[in-house]
Amino acid sequence: METTSTTSPIRIGTRGSRLALWQAHHVADTLRANGMEVDIITITTKGDLVLDKSLDKIGAKGVFTEELEESLRNGAIDIAVHSAKDVQSTIPEDLELLAFMEREQVHDVVISFDPLFKLGEGQQVIGTSSTRRRSLLKRFYPNVITAECRGNLQTRIQKLKDGQYDAILLAYAGVARMQYDHMIAQHLPLDTFIPAAGQGSVAIECAKTLPLERKLNLKLALDHKPTHLCLLAERAYLRTMEGGCSIPSFALATLDADTLTLKAGIISLDGEELLVEEMTGSPEDAETMGEQLAHAVLSRGGDRILAEIRKEKDS
Ligand SMILES: NCc1[nH]cc(CCC(=O)O)c1CC(=O)O
């Protein structure tokens, strides 16, 4: 077979979890469809190894990304594939986010072996590892008991099966990609369970030194412009909040014709205080909007909520 590519195959670096591999294969398929040759290289990260600690306790930024970034630097891989949600808000100076792939539905879902399960009915133990989901549960379903649930999707579902929880909360995107749709008991509404910045999109990272022609070809094949614009706004919000994944903040941008809408906020760990701000503007101003919205949230009490969260974490 003849190929249009005259250079060496694109080496795609990925974590080894099933979701990560799905994402890497999604990238590989898309690149092949664009006439490129690819190799997938699996790399184990700290986030995959340390399963007995809650993510906000491991604390280090980028527990899922560090090893992949090192491989970009030393040239072992050309691109790294991440869940956009797991990419820290500020990436190292020598690397860049080249592309964001078209976003899957962005909401959270309730997963249970009981198809009739409904949040808030009776005594329920809900598994989650995200401070955002835990805080939102406390606010909107004050009677549920939340329990730590870490690990990759298969591990979490196994824990659910073992009876550790009545249900768990997950991102729809991962559930759909792993074909666990049949276990969805409830779809959580976007107006209350606002997702984490970047949820549902796949991010492509590379070293700034990757040859320009290669970068352009990759971007052309993989980048979804509307998703990219939305993620610029959400990530600027996250960066300005200095949130990281351990802070219960959330941000969701949507693009409708030529109007970008950004809704974002923060919630206290006990769920008592919820701040949500919304803003519309031009997609050209995506990053400025994220920054402005963060400043609005901070000045309206978000700074105090953040300080309290940091104090609780340090104690
Ligand atoms: N932090 C783990 C993680 N990173 C991305 C996803 C789901 C898929 C996505 O949002 O792209 C998940 C699991 C979850 O939150 O349910």
The ligand as an SDF file (V2000), in Angstrom:
LIG
                    3D

 16 16  0  0  0  0  0  0  0  0999 V2000
   -9.9820   12.2910   36.4760 N   0  0  0  0  0  0  0  0  0  0  0  0
  -10.3430   11.0700   35.8650 C   0  0  0  0  0  0  0  0  0  0  0  0
  -11.0160   11.2550   34.5540 C   0  0  0  0  0  0  0  0  0  0  0  0
  -10.4620   11.9700   33.5640 N   0  0  0  0  0  0  0  0  0  0  0  0
  -11.3380   11.9930   32.5070 C   0  0  0  0  0  0  0  0  0  0  0  0
  -12.4590   11.2570   32.8630 C   0  0  0  0  0  0  0  0  0  0  0  0
  -13.6610   11.0190   32.0610 C   0  0  0  0  0  0  0  0  0  0  0  0
  -13.6090   11.3480   30.6040 C   0  0  0  0  0  0  0  0  0  0  0  0
  -13.4920   12.8130   30.2910 C   0  0  0  0  0  0  0  0  0  0  0  0
  -13.9680   13.6960   31.0110 O   0  0  0  0  0  0  0  0  0  0  0  0
  -12.9100   13.0940   29.2410 O   0  0  0  0  0  0  0  0  0  0  0  0
  -12.2540   10.7780   34.1550 C   0  0  0  0  0  0  0  0  0  0  0  0
  -13.1640    9.9240   34.9550 C   0  0  0  0  0  0  0  0  0  0  0  0
  -14.4150   10.6300   35.4210 C   0  0  0  0  0  0  0  0  0  0  0  0
  -14.3660   11.8030   35.8250 O   0  0  0  0  0  0  0  0  0  0  0  0
  -15.4770   10.0040   35.4340 O   0  0  0  0  0  0  0  0  0  0  0  0
  1  2  1  0
  2  3  1  0
  3  4  1  0
  3 12  2  0
  4  5  1  0
  5  6  2  0
  6  7  1  0
  6 12  1  0
  7  8  1  0
  8  9  1  0
  9 10  2  0
  9 11  1  0
 12 13  1  0
 13 14  1  0
 14 15  2  0
 14 16  1  0
M  END
$$$$
